[in-house]
Amino acid sequence: MKSIIVVLKFFIFLSLVLAFNSCGKNMPDKIFINGKIYSLDDKNSIYEAVAVKDGLIFDLGTNEKILKKYSDAEKIDLNGAVVFPGFIDSHGHIIGYGDNLLQIDLVGTESQKEIAELVRKKAQELKEGEWILGVGWDQNDWEDKSWPDHKILDEAAPDNPVALTRIDGHALWVNKKALELAGITKNTPNPAGGEIKKDKNGNPTGLLIDNAMNLVYKVIPPPDEEDLIKTVLVSTENLVKYGITSVHDMGVSERTIEIYKKLADEGRLPLRIHAYIDGAGETWNKYLKEGKLTGYANNFVNVDGIKLFVDGAMGSRGALMTEPYQDDPGNLGLLLLSENEIYKIARDALSKGLQVATHAIGDSGNYLVLNAYERAFNELKTENHRFRIEHVQVIKPEDAKRLAKLGVVPSMQPVHATSDMPWAEARLGPVRVKWSYALRMVLNESKMIAGGSDFPVENPSVLEGIYAAVTRQDKNGRPKNADDVLQLIKEKKWVLSKEGIKDPKNFEGGWYPDQKLTIDEAIKCFTKWAAYSVFEENKKGTIEIGKWADFTILDKDLYNINPEEILKTNVIMTIVNGKIVYKK
């Protein structure tokens, strides 16, 4: 009899264990209810509630269904908020953004004198000989738009070396002390892919373009590990406030990758990072040997490939053109890496399943990169490579077709168009400008664009990027029309080409409004298409069962508001891996 009771108790215990385990397996960690959830799946499904378990989307449905099935789960009431797949910035610079937040912020400064005063105040806080670093100046924002020289910085900080990076990262303004420490004199030749600006007597002015910047950068003491961790954390903790759940980090060192891994291991990294190595060298050789790093620490750190530069930037007239700049005759820009060099790297990457993401802004730059890629593709017969071109700012229509035919991913930043439009036509003239910053032309060919901001060159706000894509206007809704452009010229806020306004339609309701995207297309640039660009369309970019629980939650419905309301929309919550990493 006792044996029967023992056996009976055992089976009761076993059934309870099984029931408990079954309940655990079928019970999510938490449920988000009372929302409007845009899945962006193939059916454009919209839900009211989503269940999350172990960082993944566990179930979707109506409030009634989800509440009934998972009554014991933690409940988060969204109170009617709007949920999108987590925003992805396909082109940013995490360390650069952190530096921007920790160094002198020069974004929006309106004169050399204003910058010199900021440098003077910083010098008073530092010891003699300590470096003064800043980032974000743009001579196009000044009344005097000529290049600066070292003299005003010498007066502001005579005892400290000063290095101020231009907003696009393609020019460096330094004082005489920094020039001396770098050993730059009138006899220093221009490095390949760079320029040391010199005065009429041949003396360096303190302005360094592209690869010439490295002459100074290499003598600036590198940050220690504690400083680097601080930079990463201040950057990423600010990025999630914009609803960003993933970043494609362009130009990363092995030291930075190790910091990312350390923070991910400790659970301190609030968003997912896809890193692209900063050019060929020791780190690149390591990943060619070992292969890409995929899914580290529950997919918080990935190393997908390499970031290259074929040319410079438009603002510093370093973008490589087939014809000279209209406002700088004889200048075709800078070639930073030859077609053959890019081909060799592309061939190596293809053989190891790694991506290449090449910065190309000028029409000649884009042409050369496509040549190099195509040669490597033909040689290795590789499909589904998802090589990328970053920026694609000035590209001939025939090359836009070739980009699509080759399956190269266009990685573009809509805010560059609205930031550069006040002076882009003066640089390019009335013909080239029509196929510059051409989102619609590129999308019509490629059927997708990976959207980004290029922070800290631009504000990391995805909402600002979406607004720029659908309006082609600045935050004040300008230009409204051709007459508005003429008024902006009078206000010295806009410069046109020498031909002036040839067709008023080019400014009717935005700058070259034929290049606008729809709101649906703009949102997809920062979600499902961005996920595709790193081979993760089956893991994120849409809200579907089994994908990562990465969500961006807004207080307005982007699909049902006027475009000007986009800039008034707030991120109220950011969810990464099922966890709330930001709440307003």
DAPENOR-V349922 format. One record per pair of residues at least 12 apart in sequence whose ideal C-beta (glycine too) atoms are under 10 Angstrom apart, sorted by the first residue. I is the first residue (numbers start at 0). GAP is how many residues later the second one is. Records with the same first field share a line. If there is no record, write none. Layout:
I: GAP, GAP
This chain:
22: 49
23: 29
24: 28
25: 27, 32, 33, 43, 44
26: 24, 26, 31, 42, 43, 44, 45, 46
27: 22, 23, 24, 25, 26, 28, 29, 30, 31, 38, 41, 42, 44, 45, 46, 521, 550
28: 22, 23, 24, 25, 26, 27, 29, 41, 44, 45, 520, 549, 550
29: 20, 21, 22, 23, 28, 40, 43, 44, 45, 46, 519, 545, 548, 549, 550
30: 18, 19, 20, 21, 22, 27, 28, 32, 35, 36, 38, 39, 40, 41, 42, 43, 44, 45, 46
31: 15, 16, 17, 18, 19, 20, 34, 42, 43, 44, 45, 46, 49, 51, 517, 519, 521, 541, 543, 546, 548
32: 15, 16, 17, 18, 29, 30, 31, 33, 34, 37, 40, 42, 43, 44, 45, 46
33: 14, 15, 29, 33, 41, 42, 43, 44, 45, 46, 47
34: 12, 13, 14, 15, 28, 41, 42, 43, 44, 45, 46, 47, 48, 516, 518
35: 12, 42, 44, 45, 46, 47, 48, 518, 521, 523, 524
36: 12, 13, 23, 24, 41, 44, 45, 46, 47, 48, 506, 514, 516
37: 44, 45, 46, 47, 482, 485, 489, 504, 505, 519, 520, 521
38: 18, 21, 44, 45, 46, 503, 504, 505, 506, 508
39: 44, 45, 480, 483, 484, 487, 488, 501, 502, 503, 504
40: 19, 44, 487, 500, 501, 502, 503, 506
41: 486, 500, 502
43: 476, 515
44: 15, 497, 498, 499
45: 14, 36, 37, 497, 513
46: 12, 13, 14, 15, 16, 18, 19, 36, 496
47: 12, 13, 14, 15, 16, 17, 18, 19, 30, 32, 35
48: 12, 13, 14, 15, 16, 17, 18, 20, 21, 26, 27, 29, 34
49: 16, 26, 28, 33, 493, 495, 499, 501, 525, 528
50: 14, 15, 16, 18, 19, 22, 494, 498, 527
51: 21, 22, 24, 496, 497, 499, 523, 525, 526, 527
52: 17, 20, 496, 525
53: 244, 495, 523, 524
54: 243, 244, 493, 494, 495, 520, 521, 522, 523, 524
55: 483, 489, 490, 491, 492, 493, 521, 522
56: 483, 485, 486, 487, 488, 489, 490, 491, 492, 493, 494, 521
57: 12, 15, 487, 488, 491, 520
58: 486
59: 483, 484, 485
62: 14
75: 477, 497, 499, 504
77: 473, 475, 494, 495
78: 476, 493
79: 475, 477
80: 472, 473, 474, 475, 476, 489, 491, 492
81: 470, 471, 472, 473, 474, 475, 476, 477, 478, 487, 490
82: 460, 468, 469, 470, 471, 490, 492
83: 159, 378, 439, 442, 443, 458, 459, 466, 467, 468, 469, 470, 473, 474, 475
84: 160, 438, 439, 441, 442, 443, 445, 446, 455, 456, 457, 458, 459, 462, 463, 465, 466, 467
85: 154, 157, 158, 159, 160, 185, 186, 440, 441, 444, 445, 454, 455, 457, 461, 462, 463, 464, 465, 466, 467, 488, 489, 490, 491
86: 152, 153, 155, 156, 157, 158, 159, 160, 184, 364, 373, 374, 375, 376, 378, 379, 436, 439, 440, 443, 463, 464, 465, 467, 484, 487
87: 156, 157, 158, 159, 160, 183, 184, 186, 362, 363, 364, 374, 437, 438, 439, 440, 441, 442, 443, 445, 446, 448, 452, 453, 462, 464
88: 150, 153, 154, 155, 156, 157, 158, 159, 160, 182, 324, 361, 362, 363, 364, 365, 366, 371, 372, 373, 376, 437, 441
89: 156, 157, 158, 160, 184, 267, 298, 300, 319, 321, 322, 323, 359, 360, 361, 362, 363, 364, 435, 436, 439, 440, 441, 442, 443, 444
90: 156, 157, 158, 159, 185, 216, 266, 268, 297, 299, 300, 320, 321, 322, 359, 360, 361, 362, 363, 364, 366, 367, 439, 442
91: 143, 147, 152, 155, 156, 157, 158, 181, 321, 360, 361, 362, 363, 364, 365, 366, 368
92: 76, 142, 154, 156, 157, 158, 159, 214, 360, 361, 362, 363, 364, 367
93: 137, 138, 141, 142, 145, 153, 155, 156, 157, 158, 162, 165, 166, 177, 179, 181, 361, 362
94: 128, 133, 136, 137, 140, 154, 156, 157, 158, 161, 164, 361
95: 39, 69, 73, 135, 139, 153, 154, 155, 358, 359, 360, 361
96: 38, 134, 135, 137, 138, 139, 141, 142, 150, 152, 356, 358, 359, 360, 363
97: 125, 129, 130, 131, 132, 133, 134, 135, 136, 137, 138, 139, 140, 141, 358
98: 34, 35, 36, 66, 124, 132, 135, 136, 357
99: 34, 35, 36, 65, 67, 131, 134, 135, 138, 355, 356, 357
100: 34, 130, 133, 134, 136, 137, 355
101: 31, 33, 121, 125, 128, 129, 132, 133
102: 19, 28, 29, 30, 31, 32, 33, 60, 61, 62, 128
103: 14, 15, 17, 18, 28, 29, 30, 31, 32, 33, 58, 60
104: 13, 29, 30, 31, 351
105: 12, 13, 28, 29, 30, 31, 32, 35, 58, 59, 60, 61, 67
106: 27, 28, 29, 30, 31, 34, 60, 349, 350, 351, 352
107: 28, 29, 30, 33, 59
108: 25, 27, 28, 29, 32, 33, 55, 58
109: 28, 31, 32, 33
110: 26, 28, 30, 31, 32, 33, 37, 41
111: 25, 27, 30, 32, 34, 36, 37, 39, 40, 41, 44, 61
112: 29, 31, 39, 43
113: 23, 28
114: 19, 21, 22, 27, 33, 37, 38, 41, 47, 49, 58
115: 32, 35, 36, 37, 38, 39, 40, 41, 46, 59
116: 35, 39
117: 14, 16, 19, 38, 46
118: 13, 15, 33, 34, 36, 37, 38, 41, 43, 45, 56
119: 12, 33, 35, 36, 37
120: 35, 36
121: 12, 34, 35, 38, 40
122: 30, 33, 34, 35, 36, 37, 39
123: 33, 36
125: 31, 33, 34
126: 32, 33
127: 29, 30, 31, 32
128: 30, 31, 32, 48, 52
129: 27, 29, 30, 31, 91
130: 26, 29, 30, 31, 32, 46, 47, 50, 85, 88, 89, 90
131: 21, 24, 25, 28, 29, 30, 31, 32, 42, 43, 45, 46
132: 28, 29, 30, 31, 32, 87
133: 28, 29, 30, 31, 39
134: 28, 29, 30, 31, 32, 34, 37, 321, 322
135: 28, 29, 30, 31, 32, 33, 320, 321
136: 27, 28, 29, 30, 34, 36
137: 28, 29, 30, 33, 177, 178, 281, 319
138: 27, 28, 32, 34, 68, 176, 177
139: 27, 175, 279, 280, 282, 283, 286, 353, 355
140: 26, 281, 352
142: 349
144: 278, 347, 350
146: 19, 24, 26, 50, 58, 59, 60, 62, 169
147: 16, 18, 23, 25, 49, 57, 58, 59
148: 24, 25, 26, 27, 48, 50, 54, 55, 56, 57, 58
149: 12, 23, 24, 25, 26, 27, 28, 29, 53, 54, 55, 56, 57
150: 24, 25, 54, 55
151: 21, 23, 54
152: 20, 21, 22, 23, 24, 25, 53
153: 21, 22, 23, 24, 25, 52
154: 20
155: 19
156: 18, 20, 21
157: 17, 18, 19
158: 18
159: 15, 17, 18
160: 13, 14, 15, 16, 17, 18, 19, 20, 21, 55, 58, 59
161: 12, 13, 14, 15, 16, 44, 54
162: 12, 15, 18, 19, 43, 45, 50, 53, 54, 56, 57
163: 14, 42
164: 48, 51, 52, 291
165: 41, 42, 43, 47, 147, 149, 150, 291
166: 146, 148, 149, 252, 287, 289, 290, 291
167: 144, 145, 146, 147, 148, 150, 151, 193, 248, 251, 252, 286, 289, 290
168: 41, 44, 82, 143, 144, 147, 190, 285, 287, 288
169: 24, 38, 39, 40, 41, 43, 139, 141, 142, 143, 144, 145, 146, 147, 148, 149, 164, 166, 189, 191, 287
170: 24, 26, 36, 37, 38, 39, 41, 42, 141, 142, 144, 145, 146, 147
171: 34, 35, 36, 37, 38, 40, 41, 42, 43, 44, 45
172: 24, 32, 33, 34, 35, 40
173: 30, 31, 32, 33, 34, 39, 41, 42
174: 31
175: 27, 28, 30
177: 28, 30, 37, 38, 41, 42
178: 17, 24, 25, 26, 27, 29, 36, 37
179: 39
180: 34, 35, 38, 39
181: 22, 26, 30, 31, 32, 33, 34, 35, 36, 37, 38
182: 32, 33, 36
183: 12, 19, 20, 22, 24, 28, 31, 32, 35
184: 17, 18, 19
185: 12, 13, 15, 16, 17, 18
186: 15, 17
187: 16, 24, 27
188: 23
189: 18, 19, 20, 21, 22, 144
190: 17, 19, 20, 21, 22, 23, 24
191: 18, 19, 20, 142, 143, 144, 145, 146
192: 16, 17, 18, 19, 21, 116, 117, 118, 119, 125, 141, 142, 143, 144, 145
193: 14, 15, 16, 17, 18, 19, 20, 21, 118, 124, 140, 142
194: 12, 13, 14, 15, 16, 17, 117, 121, 122, 123, 139
195: 12, 13, 16, 17, 19
196: 12, 15
206: 109
208: 103, 104, 107, 108, 109, 125
209: 99, 101, 102, 103, 106, 108, 123, 124, 125, 126
210: 98, 101, 107, 123, 125, 126
211: 122
221: 31, 33
222: 32
224: 30, 33, 34, 37
227: 25, 27, 28, 30, 31, 34
228: 30, 33, 34, 37, 39
230: 25, 28
231: 24, 27, 28, 30, 31, 36, 37, 41
232: 26, 30, 35, 36, 37
234: 12, 14, 36, 220, 221, 225
235: 24, 27, 32, 33, 34, 35, 37, 345
236: 31, 32, 33, 34, 344, 345
237: 32, 217, 222, 344
238: 31, 32, 214, 216, 221, 223, 335, 342, 343
239: 30, 31, 312, 331, 333, 334, 335, 336, 340, 341, 342
240: 29, 219, 220, 330, 333, 340, 341, 342, 343
241: 211, 213, 217, 218, 219, 220, 221, 222, 223, 310, 329, 332, 340
242: 217, 218, 219, 220, 283, 308, 309, 310, 311, 326, 327, 328, 329, 330, 331, 332, 339
243: 26, 27, 28, 209, 211, 216, 217, 218, 282, 306, 308, 327, 330, 332, 337, 338
244: 25, 26, 27, 282, 295, 303, 304, 305, 306, 307, 329, 330, 331, 332, 336, 337
245: 25, 26, 27, 28, 53, 54, 56, 280, 281, 284, 285, 288, 290, 294, 295, 302, 304, 330
246: 24, 25, 26, 27, 28, 205, 206, 208, 213, 283
247: 24, 25, 26, 27, 28, 54, 56, 59, 107, 109, 140, 142, 163, 202, 204, 282, 285, 286
248: 24, 25, 26, 27, 29, 52, 53, 54, 55, 58
249: 24, 25, 26, 27, 28, 57, 107, 109, 138, 140, 161, 202, 204
250: 24, 25, 26, 27, 28, 55, 56, 57, 58, 106, 108, 139
251: 21, 22, 23, 24, 25, 26, 31, 51, 54, 55
252: 22, 24, 25, 26, 28, 29, 30
253: 21, 23, 24, 27, 28, 29, 30, 32, 33, 49
254: 28
255: 17, 19, 21, 22, 27
256: 16, 18, 20, 26, 29, 30, 36, 39, 44, 45, 46
257: 43
258: 42
259: 13, 15, 33, 36, 37, 40, 41, 42, 43
260: 12, 32, 35, 36, 39, 40, 42
261: 35, 39
262: 34, 37, 38
263: 32, 33, 34, 35, 36, 37
264: 31, 32, 35, 36
265: 31
266: 30, 31, 33, 310, 312
267: 32
268: 28, 31, 32, 307, 312
269: 30, 304, 306, 307, 309, 311, 312
270: 29, 279, 303, 305, 306, 310, 311
271: 25, 26, 27, 28, 29, 30, 262, 264, 267, 268, 276, 278, 304, 305
272: 23, 26, 27, 28, 29, 30
273: 18, 19, 20, 25, 27, 28, 29, 30, 31, 81, 83, 256, 259, 260, 261, 262
274: 12, 17, 18, 26, 27, 28, 29, 30, 32
275: 26, 27, 28, 29, 30, 31, 32, 78, 79, 80, 81, 112, 114, 258
276: 26, 27, 28, 29, 30, 31, 77, 80
277: 28, 29, 30, 31
278: 27, 28, 29, 30, 57, 58, 66
279: 26, 28, 57, 61, 62, 64, 65, 68
280: 25
282: 20, 23
283: 21, 22, 23, 24, 61, 64, 65, 70
284: 63
285: 17
286: 16, 17, 18, 19, 62, 65, 67
287: 18, 57, 60, 61, 63, 64, 66
288: 63
289: 13, 62
290: 12, 61, 62, 63
291: 12, 13, 57, 60, 61, 62, 63, 243
293: 59, 240, 241, 242
294: 241, 244
297: 250, 279
298: 237, 240, 241, 249, 251, 278
299: 276, 277
301: 232, 233, 234
302: 51, 52
303: 49, 50, 51, 52, 53, 82, 84, 229, 230, 231, 232
304: 40, 44, 47, 48, 49, 50, 51, 52, 80, 81, 82, 83, 229
305: 39, 40, 42, 43, 48, 49, 50, 51, 52
306: 48, 49, 50, 51, 52, 81, 83
307: 28, 29, 33, 34, 37, 38, 41, 48, 49, 50, 51, 52, 61, 64, 82
308: 25, 26, 27, 28, 33, 49, 50, 51, 52, 56, 81
309: 24, 25, 26, 27, 28, 29, 31, 32, 48, 49, 50, 51, 52, 54, 55, 56, 57, 58, 59, 62, 79, 80
310: 21, 22, 23, 24, 25, 26, 47, 48, 49, 50, 51, 53, 54, 55, 57, 58, 80, 82, 83
311: 21, 22, 23, 24, 47, 49, 50, 53
312: 20, 21, 46, 48, 49, 78, 80, 103, 107, 144
313: 19, 47, 48, 77, 79, 80, 102, 106, 109, 110, 113, 114, 122, 123
314: 46, 101, 104, 105, 108, 109, 112, 142
315: 17, 18
316: 14, 15, 16, 17, 45, 110
317: 13, 15, 16, 17, 18, 43, 44, 47
318: 13, 14, 15, 40, 41, 42, 43, 44, 45, 46, 47, 72, 74, 75, 108, 109, 117
319: 12, 13, 14, 15, 16, 40, 41, 42, 43, 44, 45, 46, 47, 48, 49, 74
320: 12, 40, 41, 42, 43, 44, 73, 106, 107, 111
321: 40, 41, 42, 43, 44, 45, 72, 74, 110
322: 39, 40, 41, 105, 106, 108, 109
323: 105
324: 37, 101, 102, 103, 104, 107
325: 99, 100, 101, 102, 103, 104, 105, 106, 107, 171, 172, 173
326: 96, 98, 99, 100, 101, 102, 168, 170, 171
327: 98, 99
330: 96
331: 30, 32
332: 28, 29, 30, 31, 32
333: 28, 31
334: 27, 29, 30, 33
335: 23, 29
336: 21, 22, 28, 31, 32, 35
337: 30, 34
338: 28, 29, 30, 31, 32, 33, 34, 36
339: 28, 31, 32, 35
340: 31
341: 14, 16, 18, 26, 27, 28, 29, 30, 31, 33, 34
342: 25, 26, 28, 29, 30, 31, 32, 33, 36
343: 28, 31, 32
344: 13, 27, 31
345: 12, 23, 26, 27, 28, 29, 30, 31, 33, 34, 36, 39, 41
346: 25, 26, 28, 29, 30, 32, 33, 35
347: 28
348: 27, 31, 33, 36, 38
349: 23, 26, 27, 29, 30, 31, 32, 35, 37
350: 25, 28, 29, 31
352: 29, 32, 182
353: 31, 33
354: 30, 31, 32, 33, 54, 178, 179, 180
355: 13, 16, 17, 20, 29, 30, 31, 32, 33, 52
356: 29, 30, 31, 32, 33, 52, 54, 93, 176, 177
357: 12, 14, 15, 29, 30, 31, 32, 33, 50, 53
358: 29, 30, 31, 32, 33, 34, 52, 95
359: 28, 29, 30, 31, 32, 33, 34, 35, 39
360: 28, 29, 30, 31, 32, 33, 34, 55, 75
361: 29, 31, 32, 33, 66, 70, 74
362: 30, 31, 32, 33, 36, 65, 69, 72, 73
363: 30, 32, 35
364: 24, 26, 27, 28, 29, 30
365: 23, 25, 26, 27, 28, 29, 30, 33, 34, 36, 37, 42, 44
366: 28, 29, 31, 32, 35
368: 18, 19, 20, 21, 23, 30, 34, 39
369: 17, 19, 25, 29, 30, 32, 33, 35, 36, 38
370: 28, 31
371: 15
372: 12, 14, 15, 16, 29, 30, 33, 34, 35
373: 28, 31, 32, 34
376: 29, 30, 31
377: 28
381: 25
382: 24
383: 23, 151
384: 21, 22, 23, 24
385: 21, 22, 23, 64, 146, 147, 148, 149
386: 19, 20, 21, 22
387: 20, 21, 22, 23, 62, 145, 146
388: 14, 19, 20, 21, 22, 23, 53
389: 19, 20, 21, 22, 23, 60, 62, 64
390: 19, 20, 21, 22, 25, 46, 61, 63
391: 16, 17, 18, 19, 20, 21, 44, 45, 46, 47, 49, 50, 54, 57
392: 19, 20, 23, 24, 27, 31, 35, 42, 43, 44, 45
393: 30, 33, 34, 38, 39, 41, 42, 43, 44
394: 15, 37, 40, 41, 42, 43, 46, 47, 50
395: 36, 39
396: 37, 38, 41, 44, 45, 48
397: 37
398: 36, 46
399: 35, 38, 41, 42, 43, 44, 45, 46
400: 40, 41, 43, 44, 45
401: 43
402: 39, 42, 43
403: 38, 39, 40, 41, 42, 43, 44
404: 40, 41
405: 40
406: 39
407: 38
408: 37, 39, 40, 41, 120, 121, 123, 124, 125
409: 28, 29, 32, 33, 35, 36, 38, 39, 40, 41, 115, 119, 123
410: 38, 39, 40, 41, 43, 114, 118, 119, 122
411: 25, 26, 27, 30, 31, 34, 37, 38, 39, 40, 42, 53, 57, 113
412: 24, 26, 36, 37, 38, 39, 40, 41, 42, 44, 45, 52, 55, 56, 112
413: 23, 25, 35, 37, 38, 39, 44, 48, 50, 51, 52, 53, 54, 55, 56, 57, 58, 101, 102, 103, 108, 111, 112
414: 22, 36, 37, 38, 39, 40, 42, 43, 44, 45, 46, 47, 49, 50, 51, 52, 53, 54, 59
415: 20, 21, 36, 37, 38, 41, 42, 49, 52
416: 19, 20, 21, 22, 51, 52, 55, 56, 93, 94, 95, 98, 99
417: 19, 40, 46, 47, 49, 50, 51, 53, 54, 55, 56, 57, 60, 92, 93
418: 18, 35, 38, 39, 40, 49, 55
419: 16, 17, 91
420: 12, 15, 16, 47, 51, 52, 53, 57, 58, 64, 67, 73, 86, 89, 90, 91
421: 52, 56, 57, 63, 66, 67, 70, 71, 72, 73, 74, 89
422: 70, 71, 72, 73
423: 12, 13, 71, 72, 73, 87, 88
424: 60, 69, 70, 71, 72, 74, 75, 76, 77, 81, 86, 87
425: 68, 69, 70, 71, 72
426: 68, 70
427: 69
428: 67, 68, 69, 70
429: 66, 67, 68, 69, 70, 71, 72, 73, 76
430: 66, 68, 71
431: 65
432: 63, 64, 73, 78, 79
433: 69, 72, 78, 80, 81
434: 77, 80
435: 76, 79
436: 31, 35, 74, 75, 78
437: 74, 76, 77
438: 12, 29, 30, 31, 33, 73, 76, 77, 78, 82, 83, 86
439: 29, 32, 72, 73, 74, 75, 76, 77, 78, 81
440: 73, 74
441: 73
442: 26, 72, 74, 75, 78, 81, 82, 86
445: 83
446: 82
447: 73, 76, 77, 80, 81, 82, 84, 85
448: 20, 68, 72, 73, 75, 76, 77, 80, 81, 84
449: 74, 75, 76, 79, 80, 81, 82, 83, 84
450: 14, 15, 18, 66, 70, 71, 72, 73, 74, 75, 76, 78, 79, 82
451: 13, 73, 74, 78, 81
452: 12, 15, 73
460: 105, 106, 108, 110
461: 60, 61, 63, 64, 65, 68, 90, 109
462: 63, 89, 91, 93, 95, 103, 104, 105, 106, 107, 108
463: 102, 103
464: 57, 60, 61, 101
465: 51, 53, 55, 56, 57, 59, 60, 92, 97, 100, 101, 103
466: 52, 55, 91, 96, 97, 98, 99, 100, 102
467: 42, 43, 48, 49, 54, 98, 99
468: 46, 47, 48, 49, 50, 52, 53, 54, 56, 57, 94, 97
469: 40, 46, 47, 48, 49, 50, 51, 52, 53, 88, 93, 96
470: 38, 39, 40, 42, 45, 46, 51, 92, 93, 95, 96
471: 35, 37, 38, 39, 40, 41, 42, 43, 44, 45
472: 36, 37, 38, 40, 43, 90, 91
473: 14, 19, 36, 37
474: 89, 92
475: 88
476: 32, 33, 86, 87, 90
477: 15, 16, 29, 32, 33
478: 15, 27, 28, 29, 30, 31, 32, 34
479: 27, 28, 29, 30
480: 23, 24, 26, 27, 28, 29
481: 18, 19, 21, 22, 23, 24, 25, 26
482: 18, 21, 24
483: 23, 24
484: 15, 16, 19, 21, 22, 26
485: 14, 15, 21
487: 19
488: 12
509: 53
515: 47
518: 39, 40, 41, 42, 44, 47
519: 38, 39
521: 36, 41, 44
522: 35, 36
523: 17, 18
525: 15, 26
526: 13, 14, 15, 16, 23, 25
527: 12, 13, 14
528: 12
530: 16, 17, 19
535: 12
547: 27, 28, 29, 30
548: 26, 27, 28, 29, 30
549: 24, 25, 26, 27, 28, 29, 31
550: 22, 23, 24, 25, 27, 29
551: 19, 20, 21, 22, 23, 24, 30
552: 17, 18, 19, 20, 21, 22, 27, 29, 30, 31
553: 12, 15, 16, 17, 18, 19
554: 13, 14, 15, 16, 17, 18, 29
555: 12, 13, 14, 16
556: 12
569: 14
570: 12, 13
571: 12
